Amino acid sequence: MDIAKQVAHFTALPYETKRAKVIDMLRQLQRTHETFAMFYKTVSSVKNISESSLAYLYQSILEIAQELESGRKDQAQDKIRKMSEVMMAIKKQEEQERNREGDPDETLKNI
């Protein structure tokens, strides 16, 4: 599996296709590891996840699969941990955006 070629092809796709592809991959993986379930929930709920984050997640999923195929579970676990750190940063960014936008109910009350 040539991950670099797959990632290059992935990055050429339109944004919505990339997002849908990553969400679908995570949806399928969510039953295999609780971390993937958290990733799925986060990515599917974030409205405007960056294209670089999508590419990173896509590449990481492919690399984890390759490590598992090769029997290198420790390396796969390391990659999953790194993905967790990225996902936490994405969640933090989403919370900051929500705080900036304010509570919709409060906004309506103030109108």
C-alpha positions as CSV (number, residue, x, y, z in Angstrom):
1,M,0.0,0.0,0.0
2,D,1.6,3.3,-1.1
3,I,0.3,5.7,1.5
4,A,1.9,8.7,-0.1
5,K,0.0,8.2,-3.4
6,Q,-3.2,7.6,-1.5
7,V,-2.8,10.8,0.5
8,A,-1.9,12.8,-2.6
9,H,-5.1,11.6,-4.3
10,F,-7.0,12.3,-1.1
11,T,-5.8,15.9,-0.9
12,A,-6.9,16.6,-4.4
13,L,-10.5,15.8,-3.6
14,P,-13.1,18.5,-2.8
15,Y,-13.5,19.4,0.9
16,E,-16.9,17.7,1.4
17,T,-15.6,14.5,-0.2
18,K,-12.6,14.4,2.1
19,R,-14.7,15.1,5.2
20,A,-17.2,12.4,4.2
21,K,-14.4,9.9,3.5
22,V,-12.7,10.4,6.9
23,I,-16.1,10.3,8.7
24,D,-16.9,7.0,6.9
25,M,-13.5,5.5,7.8
26,L,-13.9,6.5,11.4
27,R,-17.5,5.2,11.5
28,Q,-16.3,1.8,10.4
29,L,-13.4,1.8,12.9
30,Q,-15.4,3.1,15.9
31,R,-16.3,-0.5,16.9
32,T,-12.6,-1.6,17.0
33,H,-11.2,0.9,19.5
34,E,-12.9,3.4,21.8
35,T,-10.5,6.1,20.6
36,F,-11.9,5.8,17.1
37,A,-15.4,6.1,18.5
38,M,-14.3,9.4,20.1
39,F,-12.7,10.5,16.8
40,Y,-15.8,9.7,14.9
41,K,-18.0,11.6,17.3
42,T,-15.7,14.6,17.2
43,V,-15.1,14.8,13.4
44,S,-18.7,14.3,12.6
45,S,-19.8,17.1,15.0
46,V,-17.1,19.7,14.0
47,K,-18.6,21.7,11.2
48,N,-15.5,23.2,9.7
49,I,-12.6,20.9,10.5
50,S,-9.5,22.1,8.5
51,E,-8.4,20.3,5.4
52,S,-5.0,19.7,6.9
53,S,-6.6,18.0,9.9
54,L,-8.6,15.8,7.5
55,A,-5.5,14.9,5.6
56,Y,-3.6,14.1,8.8
57,L,-6.4,11.9,10.0
58,Y,-6.7,10.1,6.7
59,Q,-3.0,9.5,6.5
60,S,-2.9,8.3,10.2
61,I,-5.6,5.8,9.7
62,L,-3.8,4.3,6.7
63,E,-0.5,4.2,8.6
64,I,-2.2,2.6,11.6
65,A,-3.7,-0.1,9.3
66,Q,-0.3,-0.7,7.8
67,E,1.4,-1.0,11.2
68,L,-1.3,-3.5,12.3
69,E,-0.9,-5.5,9.0
70,S,2.8,-5.7,9.7
71,G,2.2,-6.9,13.3
72,R,3.7,-3.7,14.8
73,K,1.0,-3.1,17.4
74,D,3.2,-0.8,19.6
75,Q,3.8,1.6,16.6
76,A,0.1,1.5,15.9
77,Q,-0.7,2.4,19.5
78,D,1.8,5.3,19.2
79,K,0.1,6.6,16.1
80,I,-3.3,6.3,17.8
81,R,-2.0,8.4,20.8
82,K,-0.7,11.1,18.4
83,M,-4.1,11.1,16.7
84,S,-5.7,11.6,20.1
85,E,-3.6,14.7,20.7
86,V,-4.6,16.2,17.4
87,M,-8.3,15.4,18.1
88,M,-8.0,17.1,21.4
89,A,-6.7,20.2,19.7
90,I,-9.5,20.1,17.2
91,K,-12.1,19.8,20.0
92,K,-10.5,22.8,21.8
93,Q,-10.6,24.8,18.6
94,E,-14.3,23.9,18.1
95,E,-15.0,25.0,21.7
96,Q,-13.2,28.3,21.2
97,E,-15.2,29.0,18.0
98,R,-18.5,28.2,19.9
99,N,-17.5,30.5,22.7
100,R,-16.7,33.3,20.2
101,E,-20.0,32.8,18.5
102,G,-21.8,32.8,21.8
103,D,-24.8,30.8,23.0
104,P,-27.5,30.9,20.3
105,D,-30.3,31.0,22.9
106,E,-28.7,34.0,24.6
107,T,-28.3,35.8,21.3
108,L,-32.0,35.3,20.6
109,K,-32.9,36.6,24.0
110,N,-30.8,39.7,23.4
111,I,-32.5,40.5,20.1
